[in-house]
Structures are given as structure tokens and as C-alpha cells.
Amino acid sequence: MLVEVTLFQNQGQAIPLDGRYILLLLKEVLVGLMLGFVAGIITYAVQLAGAFIDMQMGFAIANVISPESGVPTPLTGQFLYVLQLLFFLGVNAHHMLINGVLYSFQVIQIDHVTVAFGSGTTAEFVARTSAQMFLIAAQLAIPIVGCLFLVDVAVGLVARTVPQINVFVVGLPLKILVGFAVMLVVFPSLIGLFQIILMR
């Protein structure tokens, strides 16, 4: 039994329905999952940056349920995600995503069982992309996390100098106030950073 597979405008090519066909089907599923993971790297990086910020501000205990995945996400991460999504749609980056899906059929042929990239193996590519996610998250979170670390140092010095002050009563609201103030300053510049990340 033969199955006719038509790719773009090319003539139909026959692929026998045997064990190789099952392998090709599994390969396409893996390629689709990998493309989804790589396309979601920016989203995961933004939510990870929000988790770093929330951990430093004291919001890590309060999470919201993400509507698309149904899992708890950090408050700041969800806010950054909405900003990133609006920017993503605003610069027509979803067209780049669709072009990437179409281009994947040229890079990874539909009738070849093997999957490899020009610079190395698939596992190495996914590992490098995952490492890039942590780098992007650190770039997004480091201004706010750095300022909140300085607030921690200042509160620690005050606690050692004036032991009568209750650090927990003063420190937590101060960190939240400073965190929001730094966010107001930093968030407009994040739009330019989103542009740099998306155009890589």
C-alpha cells in the first residue's frame, strides 16, 4: 500500500506504509515538538525572569494560573509575558514563526529519517538553546534583582546598626516599593531588549 505525500508545489512522491513510514511519522512529531520548544524559549525566558524578580521581591509565594497552560506562573512573569506577547504581535513576529515552520520542511526533508543540523547534533542544538533561555532570563531580570540585592544589603546594615528596628516589618514593604519603582524605570527599556532577542 502506498501513501501519496505532496510537499509544497512538488510532484507527489510515494512513501510505502511500512516501518519506515512510522519512523518518519515519529520524526515529524519530534520535529514539531522541538520547533514548539524553540519558539517558546522567549516565553519561557520571560517567565523565568519574572520568577527571579518575584523571588527577590517577595512575591514568589503568590502565583497566578496561566490561562493557556493551566500551570501556576509568577505574577511578574505573567505581566512580562503579556508585554512580550503584545510586542511579538506588534512587530509581526508571528509571520517569522510561520515562515520558520515552512522553512523547516526545506531544512529537514520530510522523506529523510535522520534529523541533524549543520553545526552538530540535535541534542547539542537543544542544549545550546536551553542555555540561551537562562541567559535571556538573566539579562531581563538582572537590573531589578541587582537593585533589590542592594536593598537587602542596606536593610542588613541598618539592622546591624540599629537593632531596635524590626527588619521584617521594614524590609519587605521597602523591597516591594523599590521593586515597583525600578520596574517603572526598567520596563520601557525591556521593549528594546525584546526587539534584540526576537531579531536574533
C-alpha positions as CSV (number, residue, x, y, z in Angstrom):
1,M,0.0,0.0,0.0
2,L,1.4,3.4,-1.0
3,V,0.6,6.8,0.5
4,E,0.8,9.9,-1.7
5,V,2.7,12.8,0.1
6,T,2.7,16.2,-1.6
7,L,5.2,18.8,-0.4
8,F,4.6,22.4,-1.5
9,Q,4.4,22.6,-5.3
10,N,6.4,19.4,-5.9
11,Q,5.0,16.3,-7.6
12,G,3.6,13.7,-5.3
13,Q,6.1,11.1,-4.1
14,A,5.1,7.7,-2.9
15,I,6.2,6.6,0.6
16,P,5.5,2.9,1.4
17,L,3.3,2.3,4.5
18,D,5.8,0.2,6.5
19,G,8.2,0.6,9.4
20,R,10.0,3.5,7.7
21,Y,6.7,5.4,7.4
22,I,6.2,5.0,11.2
23,L,9.7,6.3,11.8
24,L,9.0,9.3,9.5
25,L,5.8,10.0,11.4
26,L,7.6,9.9,14.7
27,K,10.4,12.1,13.3
28,E,7.8,14.7,12.3
29,V,6.2,14.6,15.7
30,L,9.6,15.2,17.3
31,V,10.5,18.0,14.9
32,G,7.2,19.7,15.7
33,L,7.7,19.4,19.4
34,M,11.3,20.7,19.0
35,L,10.1,23.7,16.9
36,G,7.4,24.4,19.6
37,F,10.1,24.3,22.3
38,V,12.5,26.6,20.4
39,A,9.7,29.0,19.6
40,G,8.6,29.1,23.2
41,I,12.1,29.8,24.5
42,I,11.5,33.5,24.7
43,T,8.2,33.0,26.6
44,Y,9.9,30.6,29.0
45,A,12.8,33.0,29.4
46,V,10.4,35.9,30.2
47,Q,8.5,33.8,32.8
48,L,11.8,32.6,34.3
49,A,13.0,36.3,34.6
50,G,9.7,37.1,36.3
51,A,10.3,34.2,38.7
52,F,13.7,35.6,39.6
53,I,12.2,39.0,40.2
54,D,9.3,37.7,42.3
55,M,11.7,35.6,44.4
56,Q,13.7,38.7,45.2
57,M,10.7,41.0,45.8
58,G,8.9,38.5,48.0
59,F,6.1,37.7,45.5
60,A,7.2,34.1,45.0
61,I,4.6,32.8,47.3
62,A,1.7,34.3,45.2
63,N,1.3,32.7,41.7
64,V,-1.5,33.0,39.1
65,I,-2.8,30.3,36.9
66,S,-1.7,30.7,33.3
67,P,-4.8,30.5,31.1
68,E,-3.0,28.8,28.2
69,S,-1.1,26.1,30.1
70,G,-3.1,25.8,33.3
71,V,0.0,25.9,35.5
72,P,1.0,28.4,38.2
73,T,3.2,31.2,36.9
74,P,4.8,34.1,38.8
75,L,3.0,37.5,38.9
76,T,5.7,39.5,37.3
77,G,6.4,36.7,34.9
78,Q,2.8,36.8,33.7
79,F,2.9,40.5,33.3
80,L,6.2,40.4,31.4
81,Y,4.7,37.6,29.3
82,V,1.7,39.8,28.3
83,L,4.1,42.6,27.4
84,Q,6.3,40.3,25.3
85,L,3.2,38.8,23.6
86,L,1.9,42.3,22.7
87,F,5.3,43.3,21.3
88,F,5.5,39.9,19.5
89,L,2.3,40.6,17.7
90,G,3.0,44.3,17.2
91,V,6.2,43.7,15.2
92,N,4.6,40.9,13.1
93,A,7.0,38.3,14.6
94,H,4.3,35.6,14.2
95,H,4.9,35.9,10.5
96,M,8.5,34.9,11.2
97,L,7.3,32.0,13.2
98,I,5.1,30.7,10.3
99,N,8.0,31.2,7.9
100,G,10.2,29.2,10.2
101,V,7.7,26.3,10.2
102,L,7.6,26.4,6.3
103,Y,11.4,26.6,6.2
104,S,11.7,23.6,8.5
105,F,10.4,21.4,5.6
106,Q,13.4,22.5,3.5
107,V,16.0,22.1,6.2
108,I,14.6,18.8,7.5
109,Q,13.4,16.8,4.5
110,I,10.1,15.0,5.0
111,D,11.3,11.8,3.4
112,H,14.6,11.5,5.5
113,V,14.6,9.7,8.8
114,T,17.7,11.4,10.2
115,V,17.5,14.8,11.9
116,A,20.7,16.9,12.1
117,F,21.7,20.5,12.0
118,G,24.7,22.0,10.2
119,S,26.6,22.8,13.4
120,G,26.2,19.5,15.2
121,T,23.7,17.0,16.6
122,T,20.1,17.8,17.6
123,A,20.8,17.3,21.3
124,E,23.6,19.8,21.2
125,F,21.4,22.3,19.5
126,V,18.6,21.9,22.1
127,A,21.1,22.2,24.9
128,R,22.6,25.4,23.5
129,T,19.1,26.8,23.0
130,S,18.1,25.9,26.6
131,A,21.3,27.6,27.9
132,Q,20.3,30.7,25.8
133,M,17.0,30.7,27.7
134,F,18.7,31.1,31.0
135,L,21.0,33.8,29.6
136,I,18.0,35.8,28.3
137,A,16.2,35.4,31.6
138,A,19.3,36.7,33.5
139,Q,19.5,39.7,31.1
140,L,15.9,40.6,31.7
141,A,16.0,40.2,35.5
142,I,19.5,41.4,36.5
143,P,18.7,45.2,36.7
144,I,15.7,44.6,39.1
145,V,17.4,41.7,41.0
146,G,20.6,43.7,41.4
147,C,18.8,46.7,42.8
148,L,16.8,44.5,45.3
149,F,20.1,42.9,46.3
150,L,21.4,46.4,47.2
151,V,18.2,47.0,49.2
152,D,18.9,43.7,51.1
153,V,22.4,44.9,51.9
154,A,21.2,48.3,53.0
155,V,18.5,46.7,55.3
156,G,21.1,44.4,56.7
157,L,23.4,47.3,57.5
158,V,20.5,49.2,59.2
159,A,19.6,46.0,61.2
160,R,23.2,45.7,62.4
161,T,23.5,49.4,63.2
162,V,20.1,50.0,64.8
163,P,19.0,46.6,66.4
164,Q,15.7,48.1,67.6
165,I,14.3,48.2,64.1
166,N,12.3,45.2,63.1
167,V,13.8,44.2,59.7
168,F,10.8,42.1,58.6
169,V,8.4,44.9,59.2
170,V,10.5,47.5,57.3
171,G,12.4,45.3,54.8
172,L,9.6,43.5,53.0
173,P,7.5,46.6,52.1
174,L,10.7,48.5,51.2
175,K,11.7,45.8,48.8
176,I,8.3,45.8,47.2
177,L,8.3,49.6,46.9
178,V,11.8,49.7,45.4
179,G,11.0,46.8,43.1
180,F,8.0,48.6,41.6
181,A,10.0,51.8,41.3
182,V,12.8,50.0,39.4
183,M,10.2,48.3,37.2
184,L,8.8,51.6,36.2
185,V,12.3,52.7,35.1
186,V,13.4,49.4,33.6
187,F,10.3,48.1,31.8
188,P,10.4,50.7,28.9
189,S,13.9,49.6,28.1
190,L,12.8,45.9,28.1
191,I,10.9,46.6,24.8
192,G,14.2,47.3,23.1
193,L,15.7,44.1,24.6
194,F,12.7,42.2,23.3
195,Q,13.4,43.5,19.9
196,I,17.1,42.4,20.1
197,I,16.0,38.9,21.3
198,L,13.4,38.4,18.6
199,M,15.6,39.5,15.8
200,R,18.4,37.1,16.7
